[in-house]
């Protein structure tokens, strides 16, 4: 489904980042949330918790687009799913 590059290339970037890799393996999830009560609720605090991850994803996406365009969530899910599938959680 990915429209660009090699499918799974975002996963490679995530794997190369030691903080993201370690956090995901320790917590068994890719994203972090300010509190248990706010899991899944978008907020500026949630963005702050995931800034490194979001920056990598935005840089990855921008390199594959000729014009500004939002990242389709299904592509991010596919990429993250491929990465999670190859990791030993």
KASUL-V656276 format. One record per residue. N is the residue number from 0. RES is the residue in one letter. OMEGA is omega in radians with two decimals (NA if undefined). Layout:
N & RES & OMEGA
N & RES & OMEGA
This chain:
0 & X & -3.11
1 & X & -3.06
2 & X & -2.99
3 & X & 2.98
4 & X & 3.11
5 & X & 3.09
6 & X & -3.09
7 & X & -3.10
8 & X & 3.07
9 & X & 3.10
10 & X & 3.09
11 & X & 3.10
12 & X & 3.13
13 & X & -3.13
14 & X & -3.12
15 & X & 3.12
16 & X & -3.03
17 & X & -3.13
18 & X & 3.12
19 & X & -3.12
20 & X & -3.11
21 & X & -3.13
22 & X & -3.12
23 & X & -3.13
24 & X & 3.12
25 & X & -3.02
26 & X & -3.14
27 & X & 3.04
28 & X & -3.06
29 & X & -3.08
30 & X & 3.07
31 & X & 3.14
32 & X & -3.11
33 & X & 3.13
34 & X & 3.09
35 & X & -3.10
36 & X & -3.09
37 & X & 3.13
38 & X & 3.12
39 & X & -3.13
40 & X & 3.13
41 & X & 3.10
42 & X & 3.07
43 & X & 3.10
44 & X & 3.11
45 & X & 3.07
46 & X & 3.12
47 & X & 3.13
48 & X & -3.03
49 & X & -3.02
50 & X & -3.13
51 & X & 3.11
52 & X & -3.14
53 & X & 3.12
54 & X & 3.10
55 & X & -3.12
56 & X & 3.14
57 & X & 3.09
58 & X & 3.12
59 & X & -3.11
60 & X & -3.08
61 & X & 3.14
62 & X & -3.09
63 & X & -3.11
64 & X & 3.11
65 & X & 3.13
66 & X & 3.12
67 & X & -3.09
68 & X & -3.14
69 & X & 3.12
70 & X & 3.07
71 & X & -3.10
72 & X & -3.12
73 & X & 3.10
74 & X & 3.10
75 & X & 3.12
76 & X & 3.13
77 & X & -3.13
78 & X & 3.13
79 & X & 3.12
80 & X & 3.10
81 & X & -3.14
82 & X & 3.14
83 & X & -3.14
84 & X & -3.11
85 & X & -3.10
86 & X & 3.12
87 & X & 3.11
88 & X & NA
